[in-house]
Each structure stands twice: as C-alpha cells, then as structure tokens.
Amino acid sequence: MSEDETEDFTDPKQQRKRKKKHQLQEAREKEDMSAMLNDPHGRRVLWRIMEQSKLLAPDMFTGNSTTFYNLGKRDLGLWLYNEIMGSEPKAFLTMMNDQLQESNNG
C-alpha cells in the first residue's frame, strides 16, 4: 500500500492481507521460541529472565512504587511463561529440570 492510500479496514482483500501477515508473524515468533527452547543455551537465558522477573516468587506488596515496579517485572515473566507454554508446554518442565540439575552439580 502506498503512502497516499488510506487503509480500508472494511475491505475484504485488505483484511485477508492483514490476517495473513499476522499469521506469518505469529508462526515466526513460535519458531523463534522453539529454537530457543530446543537449545540448552536458550533455555538458560530464558530461565534467567524468568528468575529476574520473580515470576515464581511469592507476591510482596510494599504499598509504594516498588510494588508497581515488581509487578511490571512479574508481568514480563508472565508474558514469557505464556509464550513458552504457547510454543512448547513441555519445555517449561525441561527448563526446571535443567535448573535443578545445575543446582545439584554446582
């Protein structure tokens, strides 16, 4: 679509084009996540991000801006968890097992 054209959200042809583009993007994102989850290096990085988000930590409400900061971090962790579960649900258990083995070995 050129710059001088306006997007017609009611045009079936444009709707199909947007839908196709969105589907391709979703497929690419799932493939990217699968690649990370199937690589031990990728799993370790994702686990570290989830640890930093305090996703699995108990809630701690301080009643000030720290609470909002922590909730923002946790929201990112929840997003990442949902991305993992949407891509390869068993990979989360693999990540947990990898972490447990690293903890026991070192």
C-alpha positions in Angstrom: 0.0 0.0 0.0 1.4 3.4 -0.9 1.7 6.3 1.5 -1.1 8.3 -0.2 -3.6 5.4 0.1 -5.6 5.0 3.3 -6.2 1.7 4.8 -9.8 0.5 4.5 -10.5 -1.9 7.4 -13.7 -3.0 5.8 -12.1 -4.1 2.5 -12.1 -7.9 2.5 -9.0 -8.0 0.4 -7.1 -5.8 2.9 -8.5 -7.8 5.8 -7.2 -11.1 4.3 -3.8 -9.5 3.7 -3.6 -8.2 7.3 -4.7 -11.6 8.6 -2.1 -13.4 6.5 0.7 -11.0 7.7 -0.4 -11.5 11.3 -0.4 -15.3 10.9 3.1 -15.3 9.4 4.4 -13.1 12.2 2.9 -15.5 14.8 4.4 -18.5 13.1 7.8 -16.9 13.0 7.6 -16.0 16.7 6.7 -19.6 17.6 9.6 -20.9 15.5 11.9 -18.4 17.2 10.7 -19.6 20.7 11.0 -23.2 19.7 14.6 -22.7 18.5 15.5 -21.1 21.9 13.7 -23.9 23.9 15.4 -26.6 21.9 18.8 -25.2 22.7 20.3 -25.5 26.2 21.8 -22.0 25.9 18.4 -20.6 25.0 16.7 -22.3 27.9 19.3 -21.0 30.4 18.8 -17.4 29.1 15.0 -17.7 29.3 15.2 -19.2 32.8 17.4 -16.3 33.9 14.9 -13.8 32.6 12.1 -15.6 34.4 14.2 -15.6 37.6 14.7 -11.8 37.3 11.0 -11.3 36.8 10.3 -13.0 40.2 7.6 -15.0 38.5 7.8 -17.9 40.9 8.4 -15.8 44.0 5.7 -15.0 46.4 3.9 -11.7 46.0 5.4 -8.9 48.0 3.3 -5.7 48.3 5.1 -2.8 49.9 2.4 -0.3 49.3 4.7 2.0 47.3 6.2 2.4 43.9 8.4 -0.7 44.5 5.2 -2.8 44.3 4.4 -1.4 40.9 8.0 -1.9 39.7 7.9 -5.5 40.9 4.5 -6.1 39.3 5.9 -4.8 36.0 8.8 -7.2 36.2 6.4 -10.0 37.0 4.1 -9.1 34.1 7.1 -9.6 31.8 7.7 -13.0 33.4 4.1 -14.0 32.9 4.3 -12.9 29.2 7.4 -15.0 28.7 5.8 -18.0 30.5 2.7 -17.7 28.3 5.0 -17.5 25.2 6.8 -20.7 26.3 3.5 -22.5 27.1 2.0 -21.4 23.7 5.0 -22.7 21.9 6.2 -25.9 23.7 4.5 -26.5 27.0 6.8 -29.4 28.0 9.8 -27.1 27.6 9.0 -25.4 30.9 9.4 -28.7 32.7 12.6 -29.3 30.8 13.9 -25.8 31.9 13.0 -26.6 35.5 14.8 -30.0 35.3 17.9 -28.3 33.7 18.0 -25.8 36.5 17.6 -28.5 39.2 20.5 -30.5 37.6 22.7 -27.4 37.5 21.9 -26.6 41.1 22.8 -30.1 42.2 26.0 -30.2 40.2 27.4 -27.0 41.1 
